[in-house]
Amino acid sequence: MTTDFKLIIIGDAMRIDLSDEQIFIDNYLELDKPINFIFGKNGTGKSTITKLINEQIVDKDVRIYQGIKSVIANGKLNSVVLGEENVAAQKKIEAYEKEIVELEDSKLNFEAEKQDWKDKIISKNTEISRQSRKIKSFYSESAKKIKNNPLHIAVPSYQSPNFEKELKYAFHLSENEKNDCRKYLKTDEKIAKKISIRKNNFVEILETTNSLLESKVEEEQCVIRLDSDDKKKFAQTGIEIHERGEICSFCGNPIPDKVFDELETFFSVSKIKKFETSLENKIREIKQIRSEIKSITIKEDDFYLQFHDDIRNYKDELETIINEQDRFLTTLENALVSKFAQLFSASTLISTAILPKSSEDIILKYNNIVECNNSENLPWLKNFSRDLLRFDLIHTYVSKSDLNSQLKQLSLLKNEESQLIKKLSESENEIEKVEKQISEIHSKILIEMEKTRSEKKLANNINKKLKLYVPFQLEHVEAKQGNHQGYYRIKDVFSQNDEYRDVNSLSKGEKNIIGFLYFIEKLNEQTDSQLDKIIIFDDPMDSNDDMMQYIIVTEIQELMKQIDKNKRNDILIIMTHNVHFYINVKYNRLYKDGKDRNGAHKSGDKFIRLQKTDFKTKFKILDSEGQDFSTSYELLWKELRFLYEYDRPNLMLNSIRRIIETFTKFNKIDDFYKDNREAQKLFNVNSHSIDDLEADLNGKNKEQIVGLLKECFKSNGAERHYQLYWRSSNK
């Protein structure tokens, strides 16, 4: 069965596929930092992770250190093809370096131009900021006035951005329009009533009225003396107010029964009564119509302002028609009232010329306005009125200011800045071109340097670091004819007969430190490969390597410094089961982006704990130092005692510095050294890295160093503290 491995790399992040490995609970491991720490006991899968990265990687140069066996073959340290310095190649290198110098000069000129454009952009940006502040100040002041307007035409949170956003809506309102808007803000809900449409047929009313006017009560018998309507009316009234046997109110004589019988026959009571009832009914009908017509009223206050003009017009028109109808009906009513005096004769008819107009059309129009008015959204009207008043104020403030010219000036400044940025970009492009040329020449130099490289340099660098710690040194044996590789052998430093030892004859710790330093030197070696590296230290410390731990820790920390400063684009993975080594190698590293203990800003690293659960490994991501092992104060003292016992005064200084740092921070002591400047200089300045081990850092032995430390504690009133920790460190 063939397995296709995939390693996903995004920027500095790697996702390792673990799906085919039964040992892990998770299907993948993500390493998303340039520097990654993985702690796990033996058997938790560290070597498996190393193997998977090496198998899955496709576009990185993977370098793995797993102890001396990873750099030794057949008893000899692996080496590269050798070759002495080639004169022709050196001449080419010198020519290339001369080109680089010229290009660097050109680059400096372009960088000077770039800086000049940057300075001008900064200056221009200052002008833009000043101009922007001026405009924003106007926006802010105007917004404040609008927000504080007594009509409350803006929301309480109205500020400069709101004003700026609404500039495009600014326009002028007339005084009448502003007054209307103000009225809307004070307006309550308006509900108008419709007018019921009564379809009065005035033609029919006129016809029925004329019919009554031309009608008369017919006489039953002739009474010659009643030869006029007035006399007939007089006689009718007399019979109505007198009873039989009474005295006539007019002449004072008794009224004979014969007269009563004559007049009752003349005046047919039933016919008269019927005719009068018809007149009364018609008059009542006309009065009712008049009352209904006159009850029609239109109240302008029942309508919102936008309908007032139409309502006024309809009101005037309707009042004219109503008056006309009322006059017409009054004429009919008066004619019918007069008819009571002419019951026995036909009256003059009323002409159709006085027929009034119908009010139906105008009432329909009015009722339509009522529907529109009653369907209005008053909250929306009020908000719209506030908006209009606010936009009018914006227009007013802008009109009284020189905003347009200020905006024009700002636009001009921004255009000038754009031109400067364009010039800056051109300079940067030129610099990029030069850098590309320099990079290409460097590549050519690397090709030539491969012809001049010698493994002797590598052996010298390793020996420089080993000199103070082991009684031997590396010696490189050049390749014999027909063999493309040389090899290393171990030479006793104190031997008078140039005795050599096989690599396998060294102790485990000695072999490990040689292999480790060889690996470090090979990392720094120039190669044809342009790929970035993934550097893996898989348990670089053996349990018996305590004496060499400090060299290994310092070398790895130096590697981390290069990555921190972006001098290398590599990814570093440190895996170990050794707690003591783990605590020391991660000293002053950060779990999150921030400042380290020296106040320098750094990016955080990745910290992973491998934990066994039911025979499987799970990953625990550590987000803070509190979740991790910590370098205890007691451990620092034990470390100092260890170095003291092995007589390593140079390495003791680093431990002392960290003891003092912890003690002074905890006790908030600013002047720990007081007047002891010798101790201050020694413990602060001379705490060098392992890079300079061949130098005599201080000229003092271990007892003198410990004595100085004791004096420092004594001068701070902490002699008892010193004695307690120094004695306990020996247990």
C-alpha positions as CSV (number, residue, x, y, z in Angstrom):
1,M,0.0,0.0,0.0
2,T,1.4,3.4,-1.0
3,T,0.6,6.4,1.1
4,D,0.6,9.9,-0.5
5,F,1.9,12.4,2.1
6,K,1.0,16.0,2.0
7,L,2.6,18.8,4.0
8,I,0.5,22.0,3.8
9,I,2.7,25.2,4.2
10,I,1.0,28.6,4.4
11,G,3.5,31.4,5.1
12,D,5.4,30.2,8.3
13,A,2.6,27.7,9.1
14,M,3.0,23.9,8.5
15,R,0.2,21.4,8.8
16,I,1.6,17.9,9.2
17,D,-0.6,15.0,8.1
18,L,-0.8,12.4,10.9
19,S,-3.9,10.5,9.7
20,D,-2.0,7.3,8.9
21,E,-0.2,7.2,12.2
22,Q,-2.0,5.1,14.9
23,I,0.1,6.7,17.7
24,F,-1.6,10.1,17.5
25,I,-5.1,11.0,18.5
26,D,-5.2,14.1,16.2
27,N,-5.1,13.9,12.4
28,Y,-2.7,16.7,11.9
29,L,-0.2,18.9,13.8
30,E,0.0,22.6,13.0
31,L,3.3,24.4,13.4
32,D,2.4,28.1,12.7
33,K,5.4,29.9,14.2
34,P,9.0,30.3,12.9
35,I,10.2,28.8,16.2
36,N,8.4,25.7,17.7
37,F,9.1,23.9,21.0
38,I,7.9,20.3,21.4
39,F,8.3,18.5,24.8
40,G,7.5,14.9,25.1
41,K,8.8,11.9,27.0
42,N,10.4,9.0,25.0
43,G,7.8,7.1,23.1
44,T,5.4,10.0,22.6
45,G,6.1,10.3,18.8
46,K,8.8,12.9,18.5
47,S,10.9,10.9,16.0
48,T,7.7,10.0,14.1
49,I,6.9,13.7,13.7
50,T,10.5,14.2,12.4
51,K,10.1,11.4,9.9
52,L,6.7,12.7,8.6
53,I,8.1,16.2,8.1
54,N,11.0,14.8,6.2
55,E,8.7,12.6,4.0
56,Q,6.0,15.1,3.4
57,I,8.1,18.2,2.7
58,V,8.4,19.2,-1.0
59,D,9.7,22.8,-1.1
60,K,12.0,23.2,1.9
61,D,15.5,22.1,2.7
62,V,14.9,19.9,5.7
63,R,17.9,19.6,8.1
64,I,17.5,17.1,11.0
65,Y,19.8,16.6,14.0
66,Q,19.1,13.4,16.0
67,G,22.4,13.0,17.7
68,I,25.9,11.9,16.4
69,K,24.4,9.1,14.2
70,S,22.6,11.6,12.0
71,V,26.0,13.1,10.9
72,I,28.4,10.1,11.0
73,A,28.8,7.2,8.5
74,N,31.2,4.3,8.7
75,G,32.9,5.9,11.7
76,K,33.5,9.2,9.7
77,L,31.7,12.5,9.9
78,N,29.9,13.2,6.6
79,S,31.5,15.9,4.6
80,V,31.1,17.7,1.3
81,V,33.2,17.7,-1.8
82,L,36.5,19.4,-1.2
83,G,38.6,21.8,-3.3
84,E,41.3,24.3,-2.8
85,E,41.0,27.9,-3.6
86,N,40.7,28.5,-7.3
87,V,42.6,31.5,-8.5
88,A,40.4,32.0,-11.6
89,A,37.3,31.7,-9.4
90,Q,38.7,34.2,-6.9
91,K,39.3,36.7,-9.7
92,K,35.7,36.4,-10.8
93,I,34.5,36.8,-7.2
94,E,36.5,40.0,-6.9
95,A,35.0,41.3,-10.1
96,Y,31.6,40.5,-8.9
97,E,32.2,42.1,-5.6
98,K,33.3,45.3,-7.5
99,E,30.0,45.2,-9.4
100,I,28.2,44.9,-6.1
101,V,30.0,47.9,-4.7
102,E,29.0,50.0,-7.7
103,L,25.4,48.8,-7.5
104,E,25.4,49.5,-3.7
105,D,26.5,53.1,-4.5
106,S,23.6,53.3,-7.0
107,K,21.3,51.9,-4.5
108,L,22.4,54.5,-1.9
109,N,21.5,57.2,-4.4
110,F,18.1,55.8,-5.0
111,E,17.6,55.3,-1.2
112,A,18.6,59.0,-0.7
113,E,15.9,59.9,-3.3
114,K,13.5,57.6,-1.6
115,Q,14.1,59.3,1.8
116,D,13.7,62.7,0.2
117,W,10.3,61.7,-1.3
118,K,9.4,60.2,2.1
119,D,10.3,63.5,3.9
120,K,8.2,65.4,1.3
121,I,5.3,63.0,1.8
122,I,5.5,63.5,5.5
123,S,5.6,67.2,5.1
124,K,2.7,67.1,2.7
125,N,0.8,64.7,5.0
126,T,1.2,67.3,7.8
127,E,-0.4,69.9,5.5
128,I,-3.2,67.5,4.7
129,S,-3.7,66.8,8.4
130,R,-3.8,70.5,9.2
131,Q,-6.3,71.2,6.4
132,S,-8.4,68.1,7.4
133,R,-8.5,69.3,11.0
134,K,-9.7,72.7,9.9
135,I,-12.5,71.2,7.8
136,K,-13.3,68.7,10.6
137,S,-13.5,71.5,13.1
138,F,-16.1,73.2,10.9
139,Y,-18.0,69.9,10.7
140,S,-17.8,69.4,14.4
141,E,-19.0,72.9,15.3
142,S,-21.8,72.7,12.8
143,A,-22.9,69.3,14.0
144,K,-22.9,70.6,17.6
145,K,-25.2,73.5,16.6
146,I,-27.6,71.2,14.8
147,K,-27.6,68.7,17.7
148,N,-28.4,71.5,20.2
149,N,-31.1,73.1,18.0
150,P,-34.2,73.7,20.2
151,L,-36.5,72.0,17.6
152,H,-34.6,68.7,18.2
153,I,-34.0,68.2,14.5
154,A,-31.2,65.7,15.0
155,V,-30.6,62.5,17.0
156,P,-28.7,63.0,20.3
157,S,-25.7,61.1,18.8
158,Y,-25.4,63.5,15.8
159,Q,-21.8,64.3,15.3
160,S,-19.2,65.4,12.7
161,P,-19.4,62.2,10.6
162,N,-23.2,62.6,10.3
163,F,-22.8,66.2,9.2
164,E,-20.2,65.3,6.6
165,K,-22.4,62.5,5.3
166,E,-25.4,64.8,4.9
167,L,-23.6,67.6,3.0
168,K,-24.9,66.2,-0.3
169,Y,-28.5,66.7,0.9
170,A,-28.0,70.4,1.8
171,F,-30.6,72.8,0.2
172,H,-32.4,76.0,0.9
173,L,-35.9,76.2,2.3
174,S,-38.1,79.3,2.0
175,E,-39.5,80.9,5.1
176,N,-42.9,79.5,4.4
177,E,-41.5,76.1,3.9
178,K,-39.5,76.3,7.1
179,N,-42.7,77.5,8.9
180,D,-44.6,74.6,7.5
181,C,-42.0,72.2,8.8
182,R,-42.0,73.7,12.2
183,K,-45.8,73.4,12.3
184,Y,-45.5,69.7,11.4
185,L,-43.2,69.2,14.3
186,K,-45.9,70.5,16.6
187,T,-48.8,68.9,14.8
188,D,-51.0,66.3,16.5
189,E,-52.7,63.5,14.5
190,K,-55.3,64.9,12.1
191,I,-58.4,62.9,11.3
192,A,-61.0,64.5,9.0
193,K,-64.6,63.4,8.4
194,K,-66.1,62.7,5.0
195,I,-69.3,64.5,3.8
196,S,-72.2,62.2,3.1
197,I,-73.4,62.6,-0.4
198,R,-77.2,63.2,-0.5
199,K,-78.5,63.1,-4.0
200,N,-81.1,65.9,-4.0
201,N,-83.1,66.0,-7.2
202,F,-83.8,69.8,-7.4
203,V,-85.6,69.4,-10.7
204,E,-88.1,67.0,-9.1
205,I,-88.5,69.3,-6.1
206,L,-89.2,72.3,-8.3
207,E,-91.8,70.3,-10.3
208,T,-93.7,69.0,-7.2
209,T,-93.6,72.6,-5.8
210,N,-95.0,74.1,-9.0
211,S,-97.6,71.4,-9.0
212,L,-98.8,72.5,-5.6
213,L,-98.7,76.2,-6.6
214,E,-100.9,75.7,-9.6
215,S,-103.4,73.6,-7.6
216,K,-106.5,75.1,-5.8
217,V,-109.4,74.0,-3.6
218,E,-112.6,73.8,-5.7
219,E,-115.9,75.5,-4.2
220,E,-118.8,73.2,-3.4
221,Q,-121.5,76.0,-3.9
222,C,-121.4,79.6,-5.0
223,V,-121.6,82.4,-2.4
224,I,-121.9,85.6,-4.3
225,R,-120.6,87.9,-1.5
226,L,-117.3,85.9,-1.4
227,D,-116.0,87.2,-4.6
228,S,-112.4,87.5,-3.8
229,D,-109.6,85.5,-2.2
230,D,-109.3,87.9,0.7
231,K,-113.0,87.6,1.4
232,K,-112.9,83.9,1.1
233,K,-109.9,83.8,3.5
234,F,-111.7,86.1,5.9
235,A,-114.8,83.9,5.8
236,Q,-112.7,80.7,6.3
237,T,-111.0,82.3,9.3
238,G,-114.3,83.3,10.8
239,I,-115.8,79.9,10.6
240,E,-112.6,78.4,12.1
241,I,-112.7,80.7,15.2
242,H,-116.4,80.8,15.9
243,E,-118.9,78.3,17.2
244,R,-122.6,78.1,16.5
245,G,-124.6,80.7,18.7
246,E,-121.6,83.0,19.2
247,I,-121.4,86.7,18.5
248,C,-119.4,87.7,15.4
249,S,-116.2,89.2,16.4
250,F,-116.3,91.5,13.4
251,C,-119.9,92.9,13.3
252,G,-121.0,92.1,16.9
253,N,-124.2,90.3,15.7
254,P,-125.2,86.7,16.5
255,I,-124.2,84.3,13.8
256,P,-127.2,82.5,12.4
257,D,-127.0,78.7,12.0
258,K,-127.9,79.2,8.4
259,V,-124.7,81.2,7.8
260,F,-122.7,78.3,9.4
261,D,-124.4,75.8,7.1
262,E,-123.8,77.9,4.1
263,L,-120.1,78.5,4.8
264,E,-119.4,74.9,5.8
265,T,-120.9,73.8,2.5
266,F,-118.8,76.5,0.7
267,F,-115.6,75.5,2.4
268,S,-115.2,71.7,2.1
269,V,-113.2,71.1,5.2
270,S,-111.7,67.8,4.1
271,K,-110.4,69.1,0.8
272,I,-108.8,72.2,2.4
273,K,-107.3,70.1,5.1
274,K,-105.8,67.7,2.6
275,F,-104.4,70.5,0.4
276,E,-102.9,72.3,3.4
277,T,-101.3,69.0,4.6
278,S,-99.7,68.6,1.2
279,L,-98.3,72.1,1.4
280,E,-97.0,71.6,5.0
281,N,-95.4,68.3,4.0
282,K,-93.6,69.9,1.1
283,I,-92.4,72.8,3.2
284,R,-91.2,70.4,5.9
285,E,-89.3,68.4,3.2
286,I,-87.7,71.6,1.9
287,K,-86.7,72.8,5.3
288,Q,-85.1,69.4,6.0
289,I,-83.1,69.6,2.9
290,R,-82.0,73.1,3.7
291,S,-81.0,72.0,7.2
292,E,-78.9,69.2,5.8
293,I,-77.2,71.4,3.3
294,K,-76.4,74.1,5.8
295,S,-75.0,71.6,8.2
296,I,-72.2,70.7,5.8
297,T,-69.0,72.2,7.2
298,I,-65.3,71.9,6.2
299,K,-62.7,72.5,9.0
300,E,-59.3,73.3,7.6
301,D,-57.7,72.5,11.0
302,D,-58.8,68.8,10.5
303,F,-56.2,68.5,7.7
304,Y,-52.4,68.4,7.5
305,L,-50.7,71.4,6.1
306,Q,-50.0,69.9,2.7
307,F,-53.8,69.7,2.0
308,H,-54.7,73.2,3.1
309,D,-54.6,74.8,-0.3
310,D,-56.9,72.2,-1.9
311,I,-59.2,72.3,1.1
312,R,-59.6,76.0,0.9
313,N,-60.5,75.8,-2.7
314,Y,-63.1,73.1,-2.2
315,K,-64.5,74.9,0.8
316,D,-65.0,78.1,-1.1
317,E,-66.5,76.3,-4.1
318,L,-68.8,74.2,-1.9
319,E,-70.0,77.2,0.1
320,T,-70.9,79.0,-3.1
321,I,-73.0,76.0,-4.3
322,I,-74.6,75.5,-0.9
323,N,-75.7,79.2,-0.8
324,E,-77.1,78.9,-4.2
325,Q,-79.1,75.8,-3.3
326,D,-80.3,77.4,-0.1
327,R,-81.5,80.4,-2.0
328,F,-83.4,78.2,-4.4
329,L,-85.0,76.2,-1.6
330,T,-85.9,79.3,0.3
331,T,-87.7,80.6,-2.8
332,L,-89.7,77.4,-3.0
333,E,-90.5,77.4,0.7
334,N,-91.7,81.1,0.6
335,A,-93.9,80.3,-2.4
336,L,-95.5,77.4,-0.6
337,V,-96.1,79.4,2.6
338,S,-97.8,82.1,0.4
339,K,-100.0,79.4,-1.1
340,F,-101.9,79.1,2.1
341,A,-103.5,82.5,1.3
342,Q,-104.4,81.3,-2.2
343,L,-105.9,77.9,-1.6
344,F,-108.9,78.6,-4.0
345,S,-106.8,79.9,-6.9
346,A,-103.7,78.9,-8.8
347,S,-100.4,80.7,-7.9
348,T,-97.6,81.9,-10.1
349,L,-95.1,79.1,-11.0
350,I,-91.4,79.2,-10.2
351,S,-89.0,79.3,-13.3
352,T,-86.5,76.5,-13.9
353,A,-83.9,79.2,-14.5
354,I,-83.1,79.4,-10.8
355,L,-82.2,75.6,-10.5
356,P,-78.9,75.4,-8.5
357,K,-75.7,73.3,-9.3
358,S,-75.2,69.9,-7.8
359,S,-72.5,69.6,-5.0
360,E,-71.9,65.9,-5.6
361,D,-68.7,66.3,-7.7
362,I,-67.0,68.8,-5.3
363,I,-67.9,66.5,-2.3
364,L,-66.4,63.5,-4.1
365,K,-63.1,65.5,-4.5
366,Y,-63.2,66.6,-0.9
367,N,-63.8,63.1,0.3
368,N,-60.8,61.9,-1.7
369,I,-58.6,64.5,0.1
370,V,-60.0,63.2,3.4
371,E,-58.9,59.7,2.6
372,C,-55.4,61.0,1.7
373,N,-55.2,63.1,4.9
374,N,-56.3,60.2,7.1
375,S,-53.8,57.8,5.6
376,E,-50.8,60.1,6.2
377,N,-48.0,58.7,8.4
378,L,-47.5,61.5,11.0
379,P,-44.3,60.1,12.5
380,W,-42.8,60.0,9.0
381,L,-44.0,63.5,8.3
382,K,-42.3,64.8,11.5
383,N,-39.1,63.0,10.7
384,F,-39.2,64.3,7.1
385,S,-39.7,67.8,8.5
386,R,-36.8,67.4,10.8
387,D,-34.6,66.3,7.9
388,L,-35.7,69.2,5.8
389,L,-34.9,71.7,8.6
390,R,-31.6,70.0,9.2
391,F,-30.6,70.1,5.6
392,D,-31.6,73.7,5.4
393,L,-29.3,74.5,8.4
394,I,-26.5,72.6,6.7
395,H,-27.0,74.7,3.6
396,T,-27.0,77.8,5.7
397,Y,-23.7,76.9,7.5
398,V,-22.0,75.9,4.3
399,S,-23.1,79.1,2.6
400,K,-21.7,81.3,5.4
401,S,-18.4,79.4,5.4
402,D,-15.6,78.9,2.8
403,L,-16.0,75.1,2.9
404,N,-15.9,74.7,-0.8
405,S,-12.6,76.4,-1.1
406,Q,-11.3,74.5,1.9
407,L,-12.3,71.2,0.3
408,K,-10.8,72.3,-3.0
409,Q,-7.5,73.1,-1.2
410,L,-7.6,69.6,0.6
411,S,-8.2,67.9,-2.8
412,L,-5.2,69.8,-4.3
413,L,-3.0,68.7,-1.4
414,K,-4.0,65.1,-1.7
415,N,-3.3,65.2,-5.5
416,E,0.2,66.6,-4.7
417,E,0.7,63.8,-2.2
418,S,-0.4,61.2,-4.8
419,Q,2.3,62.6,-7.1
420,L,4.9,62.3,-4.4
421,I,3.8,58.7,-3.6
422,K,4.2,57.9,-7.3
423,K,7.7,59.3,-7.2
424,L,8.5,57.3,-4.1
425,S,7.2,54.2,-5.8
426,E,9.5,54.8,-8.8
427,S,12.5,55.1,-6.4
428,E,11.5,51.9,-4.7
429,N,11.2,50.1,-8.0
430,E,14.7,51.3,-8.9
431,I,16.0,50.0,-5.6
432,E,14.2,46.7,-6.2
433,K,15.8,46.4,-9.6
434,V,19.3,47.1,-8.1
435,E,18.7,44.6,-5.3
436,K,17.6,42.0,-7.8
437,Q,20.9,42.7,-9.7
438,I,22.9,42.4,-6.5
439,S,21.1,39.2,-5.6
440,E,21.8,37.7,-9.0
441,I,25.5,38.6,-8.6
442,H,25.5,37.1,-5.1
443,S,24.2,33.9,-6.7
444,K,27.1,34.0,-9.2
445,I,29.5,34.5,-6.3
446,L,28.1,31.5,-4.4
447,I,28.7,29.4,-7.5
448,E,32.3,30.5,-7.6
449,M,32.7,30.2,-3.8
450,E,31.7,26.5,-4.0
451,K,34.9,26.1,-6.0
452,T,37.0,27.6,-3.2
453,R,35.3,26.1,-0.1
454,S,37.3,23.9,2.2
455,E,36.2,21.7,5.1
456,K,39.2,22.9,7.0
457,K,37.3,26.1,7.9
458,L,34.5,24.0,9.3
459,A,36.9,22.0,11.5
460,N,38.6,25.2,12.8
461,N,35.2,26.7,13.8
462,I,34.3,23.6,15.7
463,N,37.7,23.4,17.4
464,K,37.4,27.0,18.5
465,K,34.3,26.2,20.5
466,L,35.6,22.9,21.8
467,K,39.0,24.2,23.0
468,L,38.0,25.0,26.6
469,Y,36.0,21.8,27.2
470,V,37.7,18.7,25.7
471,P,41.3,17.4,25.4
472,F,41.0,16.8,21.7
473,Q,40.4,18.5,18.4
474,L,39.0,17.7,15.0
475,E,41.4,17.3,12.1
476,H,40.1,17.1,8.5
477,V,41.8,14.7,6.2
478,E,41.5,15.7,2.6
479,A,40.2,13.3,0.0
480,K,42.6,11.1,-1.9
481,Q,42.8,10.9,-5.6
482,G,39.6,9.3,-7.0
483,N,37.7,9.9,-3.8
484,H,35.3,12.9,-3.8
485,Q,35.0,13.2,0.0
486,G,37.4,13.8,2.9
487,Y,36.8,12.8,6.5
488,Y,37.5,13.9,10.0
489,R,39.6,12.3,12.7
490,I,40.2,13.0,16.4
491,K,43.6,14.2,17.5
492,D,44.7,14.3,21.2
493,V,45.7,17.8,22.1
494,F,48.2,16.8,24.8
495,S,49.7,13.9,22.8
496,Q,53.4,14.3,21.9
497,N,53.2,11.6,19.2
498,D,50.2,13.0,17.2
499,E,47.9,10.2,18.5
500,Y,44.5,9.9,16.9
501,R,41.3,8.3,18.2
502,D,38.4,6.9,16.3
503,V,35.1,8.8,16.6
504,N,33.5,5.8,18.2
505,S,36.1,5.9,21.0
506,L,34.7,9.1,22.4
507,S,32.2,9.3,25.2
508,K,28.6,9.7,24.2
509,G,28.6,13.3,25.4
510,E,31.8,14.1,23.5
511,K,30.5,12.5,20.3
512,N,27.2,14.3,20.6
513,I,28.7,17.8,21.0
514,I,31.0,17.2,18.0
515,G,28.1,16.0,15.9
516,F,26.0,18.9,17.1
517,L,28.6,21.6,16.3
518,Y,29.2,20.0,12.9
519,F,25.5,20.2,12.2
520,I,25.4,23.9,13.2
521,E,28.4,24.7,11.0
522,K,26.8,22.9,8.0
523,L,23.7,25.0,8.5
524,N,25.7,28.2,7.9
525,E,27.4,26.8,4.9
526,Q,26.5,28.3,1.5
527,T,24.9,25.9,-1.0
528,D,23.4,26.0,-4.4
529,S,19.9,25.5,-3.0
530,Q,17.8,28.7,-2.7
531,L,15.2,26.9,-0.5
532,D,14.5,28.0,3.1
533,K,15.3,25.4,5.7
534,I,13.3,23.5,8.2
535,I,15.7,22.8,11.0
536,I,14.8,20.0,13.4
537,F,16.6,19.2,16.7
538,D,15.2,15.8,17.7
539,D,16.4,15.3,21.3
540,P,19.8,17.0,20.8
541,M,20.6,16.5,24.5
542,D,21.4,13.0,25.8
543,S,20.9,12.3,29.6
544,N,24.7,12.2,30.1
545,D,25.4,15.5,28.2
546,D,25.0,17.9,31.2
547,M,28.5,19.4,30.8
548,M,27.9,20.2,27.1
549,Q,24.4,21.5,27.6
550,Y,25.5,25.1,27.7
551,I,27.2,25.0,24.4
552,I,24.2,23.4,22.7
553,V,21.7,25.8,24.4
554,T,23.8,28.8,23.4
555,E,24.1,27.7,19.8
556,I,20.4,27.1,19.5
557,Q,19.6,30.4,21.1
558,E,21.9,32.1,18.7
559,L,20.0,30.4,15.9
560,M,16.7,31.7,17.4
561,K,18.1,35.2,17.5
562,Q,18.8,35.1,13.7
563,I,15.3,34.0,13.1
564,D,13.9,36.6,15.4
565,K,15.8,39.3,13.5
566,N,14.6,37.9,10.2
567,K,18.2,37.2,9.2
568,R,16.9,33.7,8.3
569,N,13.6,32.7,6.8
570,D,13.9,29.2,8.3
571,I,11.5,27.3,10.5
572,L,13.1,25.9,13.7
573,I,11.6,22.9,15.6
574,I,13.1,21.9,18.9
575,M,12.0,18.5,20.4
576,T,13.2,17.1,23.6
577,H,12.4,14.9,26.6
578,N,15.0,16.6,28.8
579,V,13.3,19.0,31.3
580,H,16.5,20.7,32.3
581,F,17.5,21.4,28.7
582,Y,14.0,22.4,27.8
583,I,13.8,25.0,30.6
584,N,17.1,26.5,29.6
585,V,16.7,26.5,25.9
586,K,13.4,28.3,26.0
587,Y,14.6,30.9,28.5
588,N,13.3,34.5,27.7
589,R,11.1,33.1,24.9
590,L,7.5,34.4,24.6
591,Y,4.3,32.4,24.3
592,K,2.5,35.3,22.7
593,D,3.7,38.4,20.8
594,G,5.0,41.0,23.2
595,K,8.1,42.1,25.1
596,D,10.7,39.8,26.5
597,R,12.4,40.2,29.9
598,N,14.9,42.7,28.4
599,G,12.1,44.9,27.1
600,A,12.6,43.9,23.4
601,H,9.6,43.3,21.3
602,K,9.4,39.7,19.9
603,S,6.9,37.5,18.2
604,G,5.6,34.6,20.3
605,D,6.7,31.0,19.7
606,K,4.7,27.8,19.6
607,F,4.9,25.5,22.6
608,I,3.5,22.0,22.4
609,R,3.3,19.2,25.0
610,L,3.1,15.6,23.9
611,Q,0.9,13.6,26.4
612,K,0.2,9.9,26.4
613,T,-3.5,9.0,26.9
614,D,-4.6,5.4,26.6
615,F,-1.4,4.5,24.7
616,K,-2.0,7.3,22.2
617,T,-0.4,10.8,22.1
618,K,-2.4,14.0,22.1
619,F,-1.1,17.5,21.6
620,K,-1.5,20.2,24.3
621,I,-0.8,23.8,23.1
622,L,0.6,25.9,25.8
623,D,-0.6,29.6,25.7
624,S,1.3,30.9,28.7
625,E,4.4,30.3,30.8
626,G,2.1,29.4,33.7
627,Q,1.1,26.3,31.8
628,D,4.7,25.2,31.2
629,F,7.6,24.1,33.2
630,S,9.3,27.1,34.9
631,T,12.9,27.8,35.7
632,S,12.8,27.8,39.4
633,Y,15.0,29.9,41.6
634,E,16.3,26.9,43.3
635,L,17.2,25.3,40.0
636,L,19.4,28.3,39.1
637,W,21.3,27.9,42.4
638,K,21.8,24.1,41.7
639,E,23.0,25.0,38.2
640,L,25.5,27.4,39.7
641,R,26.7,24.8,42.2
642,F,27.0,22.3,39.3
643,L,29.2,24.6,37.3
644,Y,31.2,25.5,40.4
645,E,31.9,21.8,41.1
646,Y,33.1,21.2,37.5
647,D,35.2,24.4,37.7
648,R,33.5,26.3,34.8
649,P,33.9,29.9,36.0
650,N,33.1,31.3,32.5
651,L,29.7,29.5,32.5
652,M,29.0,30.4,36.1
653,L,28.5,34.1,35.1
654,N,25.3,33.4,33.1
655,S,23.7,31.5,36.0
656,I,24.7,34.3,38.4
657,R,23.2,36.9,36.1
658,R,19.9,35.1,36.1
659,I,19.9,34.6,39.9
660,I,20.5,38.3,40.4
661,E,17.8,39.2,37.8
662,T,15.2,37.0,39.6
663,F,16.2,38.2,43.1
664,T,16.2,41.9,42.2
665,K,12.8,41.8,40.4
666,F,11.2,39.8,43.2
667,N,12.5,42.2,45.9
668,K,12.2,45.4,43.7
669,I,15.9,46.3,44.2
670,D,17.1,49.0,41.8
671,D,20.8,49.2,42.9
672,F,21.8,45.6,43.7
673,Y,25.5,46.2,43.1
674,K,25.7,49.5,45.1
675,D,29.4,50.5,45.1
676,N,30.7,47.1,43.9
677,R,31.4,48.2,40.3
678,E,33.8,45.2,39.8
679,A,30.9,42.8,40.4
680,Q,28.5,44.8,38.3
681,K,31.0,44.8,35.3
682,L,31.8,41.2,35.7
683,F,28.3,39.8,36.1
684,N,26.6,42.1,33.6
685,V,29.2,42.7,30.9
686,N,31.1,39.5,30.9
687,S,28.1,37.2,30.6
688,H,29.0,36.4,27.0
689,S,27.7,33.8,24.7
690,I,29.6,30.6,24.0
691,D,30.8,32.1,20.7
692,D,33.8,33.6,22.5
693,L,34.8,30.7,24.8
694,E,38.5,31.0,24.0
695,A,38.7,34.4,25.6
696,D,39.7,34.8,29.3
697,L,36.4,36.6,30.3
698,N,37.3,37.8,33.7
699,G,40.6,36.4,35.0
700,K,39.0,35.2,38.2
701,N,38.6,31.7,39.5
702,K,35.4,30.1,40.7
703,E,36.0,30.9,44.4
704,Q,36.6,34.6,43.6
705,I,33.4,34.8,41.6
706,V,31.3,33.2,44.3
707,G,33.0,35.5,46.8
708,L,31.9,38.6,44.8
709,L,28.3,37.2,44.6
710,K,28.3,36.7,48.4
711,E,29.5,40.3,48.9
712,C,26.7,41.6,46.7
713,F,24.1,39.8,48.8
714,K,25.7,40.9,52.0
715,S,25.6,44.6,50.9
716,N,21.9,44.2,50.3
717,G,21.3,42.7,53.8
718,A,20.7,39.3,52.3
719,E,23.7,37.3,53.5
720,R,21.5,34.8,55.2
721,H,19.5,34.4,52.0
722,Y,22.8,33.7,50.1
723,Q,24.0,31.1,52.7
724,L,20.6,29.3,52.7
725,Y,20.5,28.8,48.9
726,W,24.2,28.1,48.5
727,R,24.1,25.3,51.1
728,S,20.8,23.9,49.8
729,S,22.2,23.8,46.3
730,N,24.8,21.2,47.4
731,K,22.1,18.7,48.6
